[in-house]
Amino acid sequence: MSQKTVEHIIGRLATDEEIRLRFRTDPVATITAAAGEPEALTNVEREALASIDPDVLDRLADAVDPRLQRVRIPAERGGGGRR
């Protein structure tokens, strides 16, 4: 079960810009949240994933076809609501 979770998290890190941005500021919390259940990863797996260089993840994401990427769309600022 852990290996499948590890692969899922690596895939999300490679294809989801939002997760990569959160990973840069708090890798452990990002990995824990991406795992879903607290027991989904061992401590060793969590530490190993959190130690991945964010720049390497960015390069990996650049190598993945853009059609497979989930792009971050910034929220509109300034209080503009729907009309």
VEXKOLGU-258651 format. One line per field, with one value per atom (N, C-alpha, C): residue in three letters; atom name; x, y, z. Coordinates in nm, 2 decimals, decimal comma. Example, Ala and Ser with C-alpha at 12.3 -4.5 7.8 and 13.67 -1.06 7.14 Angstrom:
<atoms>
rest <- ALA | ALA | ALA | SER | SER | SER $
atom <- N | CA | C | N | CA | C $
c1 <- 1,32 | 1,23 | 1,32 | 1,28 | 1,37 | 1,29 $
c2 <- -0,57 | -0,45 | -0,33 | -0,22 | -0,11 | 0,00 $
c3 <- 0,78 | 0,78 | 0,78 | 0,71 | 0,71 | 0,79 $
</atoms>
This chain:
<atoms>
rest <- MET | MET | MET | SER | SER | SER | GLN | GLN | GLN | LYS | LYS | LYS | THR | THR | THR | VAL | VAL | VAL | GLU | GLU | GLU | HIS | HIS | HIS | ILE | ILE | ILE | ILE | ILE | ILE | GLY | GLY | GLY | ARG | ARG | ARG | LEU | LEU | LEU | ALA | ALA | ALA | THR | THR | THR | ASP | ASP | ASP | GLU | GLU | GLU | GLU | GLU | GLU | ILE | ILE | ILE | ARG | ARG | ARG | LEU | LEU | LEU | ARG | ARG | ARG | PHE | PHE | PHE | ARG | ARG | ARG | THR | THR | THR | ASP | ASP | ASP | PRO | PRO | PRO | VAL | VAL | VAL | ALA | ALA | ALA | THR | THR | THR | ILE | ILE | ILE | THR | THR | THR | ALA | ALA | ALA | ALA | ALA | ALA | ALA | ALA | ALA | GLY | GLY | GLY | GLU | GLU | GLU | PRO | PRO | PRO | GLU | GLU | GLU | ALA | ALA | ALA | LEU | LEU | LEU | THR | THR | THR | ASN | ASN | ASN | VAL | VAL | VAL | GLU | GLU | GLU | ARG | ARG | ARG | GLU | GLU | GLU | ALA | ALA | ALA | LEU | LEU | LEU | ALA | ALA | ALA | SER | SER | SER | ILE | ILE | ILE | ASP | ASP | ASP | PRO | PRO | PRO | ASP | ASP | ASP | VAL | VAL | VAL | LEU | LEU | LEU | ASP | ASP | ASP | ARG | ARG | ARG | LEU | LEU | LEU | ALA | ALA | ALA | ASP | ASP | ASP | ALA | ALA | ALA | VAL | VAL | VAL | ASP | ASP | ASP | PRO | PRO | PRO | ARG | ARG | ARG | LEU | LEU | LEU | GLN | GLN | GLN | ARG | ARG | ARG | VAL | VAL | VAL | ARG | ARG | ARG | ILE | ILE | ILE | PRO | PRO | PRO | ALA | ALA | ALA | GLU | GLU | GLU | ARG | ARG | ARG | GLY | GLY | GLY | GLY | GLY | GLY | GLY | GLY | GLY | GLY | GLY | GLY | ARG | ARG | ARG | ARG | ARG | ARG $
atom <- N | CA | C | N | CA | C | N | CA | C | N | CA | C | N | CA | C | N | CA | C | N | CA | C | N | CA | C | N | CA | C | N | CA | C | N | CA | C | N | CA | C | N | CA | C | N | CA | C | N | CA | C | N | CA | C | N | CA | C | N | CA | C | N | CA | C | N | CA | C | N | CA | C | N | CA | C | N | CA | C | N | CA | C | N | CA | C | N | CA | C | N | CA | C | N | CA | C | N | CA | C | N | CA | C | N | CA | C | N | CA | C | N | CA | C | N | CA | C | N | CA | C | N | CA | C | N | CA | C | N | CA | C | N | CA | C | N | CA | C | N | CA | C | N | CA | C | N | CA | C | N | CA | C | N | CA | C | N | CA | C | N | CA | C | N | CA | C | N | CA | C | N | CA | C | N | CA | C | N | CA | C | N | CA | C | N | CA | C | N | CA | C | N | CA | C | N | CA | C | N | CA | C | N | CA | C | N | CA | C | N | CA | C | N | CA | C | N | CA | C | N | CA | C | N | CA | C | N | CA | C | N | CA | C | N | CA | C | N | CA | C | N | CA | C | N | CA | C | N | CA | C | N | CA | C | N | CA | C | N | CA | C | N | CA | C | N | CA | C | N | CA | C | N | CA | C | N | CA | C | N | CA | C | N | CA | C | N | CA | C $
c1 <- 0,08 | 0,00 | 0,09 | 0,20 | 0,28 | 0,34 | 0,39 | 0,45 | 0,36 | 0,23 | 0,13 | 0,11 | 0,11 | 0,10 | 0,22 | 0,34 | 0,46 | 0,45 | 0,41 | 0,40 | 0,30 | 0,19 | 0,08 | 0,13 | 0,20 | 0,25 | 0,35 | 0,44 | 0,54 | 0,47 | 0,37 | 0,30 | 0,23 | 0,17 | 0,11 | 0,21 | 0,33 | 0,43 | 0,48 | 0,48 | 0,52 | 0,42 | 0,29 | 0,19 | 0,10 | 0,12 | 0,03 | 0,11 | 0,10 | 0,18 | 0,15 | 0,02 | -0,02 | 0,05 | 0,06 | 0,13 | 0,28 | 0,34 | 0,48 | 0,51 | 0,42 | 0,44 | 0,43 | 0,33 | 0,32 | 0,43 | 0,48 | 0,59 | 0,72 | 0,74 | 0,85 | 0,85 | 0,74 | 0,73 | 0,72 | 0,65 | 0,64 | 0,63 | 0,74 | 0,74 | 0,67 | 0,70 | 0,64 | 0,49 | 0,43 | 0,29 | 0,22 | 0,29 | 0,24 | 0,23 | 0,34 | 0,35 | 0,24 | 0,23 | 0,13 | -0,01 | -0,04 | -0,17 | -0,20 | -0,10 | -0,12 | -0,14 | -0,08 | -0,10 | -0,24 | -0,31 | -0,45 | -0,46 | -0,43 | -0,44 | -0,30 | -0,30 | -0,17 | -0,09 | -0,15 | -0,07 | -0,04 | -0,07 | -0,05 | 0,10 | 0,18 | 0,33 | 0,40 | 0,51 | 0,60 | 0,68 | 0,74 | 0,82 | 0,94 | 1,00 | 1,11 | 1,06 | 0,94 | 0,89 | 0,86 | 0,80 | 0,76 | 0,89 | 0,99 | 1,12 | 1,19 | 1,18 | 1,25 | 1,18 | 1,04 | 0,97 | 0,99 | 0,99 | 1,01 | 1,15 | 1,25 | 1,38 | 1,41 | 1,31 | 1,33 | 1,35 | 1,45 | 1,49 | 1,37 | 1,31 | 1,20 | 1,24 | 1,37 | 1,41 | 1,41 | 1,44 | 1,43 | 1,29 | 1,19 | 1,05 | 1,01 | 1,06 | 1,02 | 1,08 | 1,20 | 1,25 | 1,18 | 1,14 | 1,06 | 0,92 | 0,86 | 0,73 | 0,75 | 0,86 | 0,89 | 0,90 | 0,94 | 0,96 | 0,83 | 0,73 | 0,60 | 0,52 | 0,45 | 0,37 | 0,27 | 0,26 | 0,17 | 0,02 | -0,02 | -0,16 | -0,19 | -0,08 | -0,10 | -0,08 | -0,05 | -0,03 | -0,16 | -0,16 | -0,27 | -0,21 | -0,26 | -0,20 | -0,27 | -0,20 | -0,25 | -0,31 | -0,44 | -0,50 | -0,52 | -0,45 | -0,45 | -0,59 | -0,63 | -0,76 | -0,76 | -0,88 | -0,89 | -0,88 | -0,80 | -0,78 | -0,86 | -0,88 | -0,95 | -1,10 | -1,15 | -1,29 | -1,38 | -1,34 | -1,43 | -1,51 | -1,64 | -1,73 | -1,80 | -1,89 | -1,97 | -2,08 | -2,11 | -2,22 | -2,34 $
c2 <- -0,12 | 0,00 | 0,13 | 0,13 | 0,25 | 0,28 | 0,18 | 0,21 | 0,28 | 0,23 | 0,29 | 0,44 | 0,47 | 0,61 | 0,69 | 0,63 | 0,71 | 0,74 | 0,65 | 0,67 | 0,78 | 0,77 | 0,87 | 1,01 | 1,02 | 1,16 | 1,21 | 1,12 | 1,17 | 1,21 | 1,14 | 1,18 | 1,32 | 1,34 | 1,47 | 1,58 | 1,55 | 1,66 | 1,69 | 1,59 | 1,61 | 1,68 | 1,67 | 1,72 | 1,83 | 1,87 | 1,97 | 2,09 | 2,20 | 2,32 | 2,36 | 2,36 | 2,41 | 2,33 | 2,20 | 2,11 | 2,14 | 2,16 | 2,19 | 2,33 | 2,42 | 2,55 | 2,53 | 2,45 | 2,43 | 2,35 | 2,25 | 2,17 | 2,25 | 2,36 | 2,45 | 2,51 | 2,55 | 2,61 | 2,52 | 2,40 | 2,31 | 2,17 | 2,11 | 1,97 | 1,87 | 1,86 | 1,76 | 1,77 | 1,89 | 1,90 | 1,87 | 1,91 | 1,89 | 1,74 | 1,67 | 1,52 | 1,45 | 1,49 | 1,43 | 1,45 | 1,57 | 1,60 | 1,52 | 1,51 | 1,44 | 1,29 | 1,24 | 1,10 | 1,06 | 1,16 | 1,14 | 1,09 | 0,97 | 0,91 | 0,92 | 0,95 | 0,97 | 0,84 | 0,72 | 0,60 | 0,55 | 0,63 | 0,59 | 0,58 | 0,65 | 0,65 | 0,62 | 0,55 | 0,53 | 0,66 | 0,67 | 0,79 | 0,80 | 0,69 | 0,68 | 0,73 | 0,69 | 0,73 | 0,88 | 0,93 | 1,07 | 1,16 | 1,12 | 1,19 | 1,19 | 1,07 | 1,06 | 1,15 | 1,15 | 1,23 | 1,38 | 1,42 | 1,56 | 1,61 | 1,52 | 1,56 | 1,58 | 1,56 | 1,58 | 1,73 | 1,76 | 1,89 | 1,95 | 2,06 | 2,12 | 2,17 | 2,20 | 2,24 | 2,12 | 2,00 | 1,88 | 1,85 | 1,87 | 1,85 | 1,95 | 2,07 | 2,17 | 2,12 | 2,07 | 2,02 | 1,90 | 1,81 | 1,69 | 1,74 | 1,84 | 1,89 | 1,95 | 2,02 | 2,08 | 1,97 | 1,85 | 1,74 | 1,67 | 1,69 | 1,62 | 1,70 | 1,63 | 1,70 | 1,79 | 1,91 | 2,01 | 1,97 | 1,88 | 1,83 | 1,74 | 1,70 | 1,62 | 1,70 | 1,83 | 1,92 | 1,98 | 2,00 | 2,07 | 2,21 | 2,31 | 2,44 | 2,52 | 2,59 | 2,68 | 2,80 | 2,83 | 2,95 | 3,04 | 3,15 | 3,24 | 3,29 | 3,31 | 3,36 | 3,51 | 3,56 | 3,70 | 3,78 | 3,89 | 3,98 | 4,11 | 4,17 | 4,30 | 4,29 | 4,18 | 4,17 | 4,16 | 4,15 | 4,14 | 4,01 | 4,03 | 3,91 | 3,90 | 3,80 | 3,77 | 3,87 | 3,90 | 4,00 | 3,93 $
c3 <- 0,00 | 0,00 | 0,00 | 0,08 | 0,08 | -0,05 | -0,13 | -0,26 | -0,35 | -0,35 | -0,44 | -0,40 | -0,27 | -0,22 | -0,26 | -0,25 | -0,29 | -0,43 | -0,52 | -0,66 | -0,69 | -0,62 | -0,64 | -0,60 | -0,49 | -0,45 | -0,55 | -0,59 | -0,69 | -0,82 | -0,86 | -0,98 | -0,96 | -0,85 | -0,82 | -0,82 | -0,76 | -0,75 | -0,89 | -0,98 | -1,12 | -1,21 | -1,17 | -1,26 | -1,20 | -1,07 | -1,01 | -0,96 | -1,03 | -0,99 | -0,85 | -0,81 | -0,68 | -0,57 | -0,58 | -0,48 | -0,48 | -0,60 | -0,60 | -0,53 | -0,54 | -0,47 | -0,32 | -0,28 | -0,13 | -0,08 | -0,16 | -0,12 | -0,10 | -0,17 | -0,15 | -0,02 | 0,04 | 0,17 | 0,28 | 0,26 | 0,37 | 0,32 | 0,29 | 0,22 | 0,31 | 0,44 | 0,52 | 0,52 | 0,55 | 0,55 | 0,42 | 0,31 | 0,18 | 0,15 | 0,18 | 0,16 | 0,25 | 0,37 | 0,46 | 0,41 | 0,36 | 0,31 | 0,18 | 0,10 | -0,03 | -0,01 | 0,10 | 0,13 | 0,17 | 0,22 | 0,26 | 0,41 | 0,43 | 0,57 | 0,63 | 0,76 | 0,83 | 0,83 | 0,83 | 0,82 | 0,68 | 0,58 | 0,44 | 0,41 | 0,48 | 0,46 | 0,59 | 0,57 | 0,69 | 0,71 | 0,83 | 0,85 | 0,75 | 0,72 | 0,62 | 0,49 | 0,44 | 0,31 | 0,31 | 0,42 | 0,44 | 0,43 | 0,51 | 0,51 | 0,37 | 0,30 | 0,17 | 0,07 | 0,07 | -0,02 | 0,01 | 0,14 | 0,18 | 0,14 | 0,12 | 0,10 | -0,05 | -0,14 | -0,28 | -0,31 | -0,39 | -0,42 | -0,51 | -0,46 | -0,54 | -0,68 | -0,70 | -0,84 | -0,93 | -0,87 | -0,95 | -0,99 | -0,90 | -0,93 | -1,04 | -1,04 | -1,14 | -1,28 | -1,28 | -1,41 | -1,46 | -1,36 | -1,40 | -1,46 | -1,40 | -1,45 | -1,58 | -1,61 | -1,74 | -1,85 | -1,81 | -1,90 | -1,93 | -1,85 | -1,87 | -1,97 | -2,06 | -2,16 | -2,09 | -2,14 | -2,07 | -2,07 | -2,16 | -2,15 | -2,03 | -1,96 | -1,84 | -1,72 | -1,73 | -1,62 | -1,56 | -1,44 | -1,37 | -1,34 | -1,40 | -1,39 | -1,28 | -1,20 | -1,09 | -1,16 | -1,12 | -1,17 | -1,05 | -1,04 | -0,92 | -0,91 | -0,78 | -0,75 | -0,78 | -0,83 | -0,86 | -0,73 | -0,74 | -0,62 | -0,64 | -0,53 | -0,53 | -0,50 | -0,46 | -0,42 | -0,53 | -0,65 | -0,77 | -0,76 | -0,76 | -0,75 | -0,88 | -0,88 | -1,00 | -1,01 | -1,13 | -1,16 | -1,22 $
</atoms>
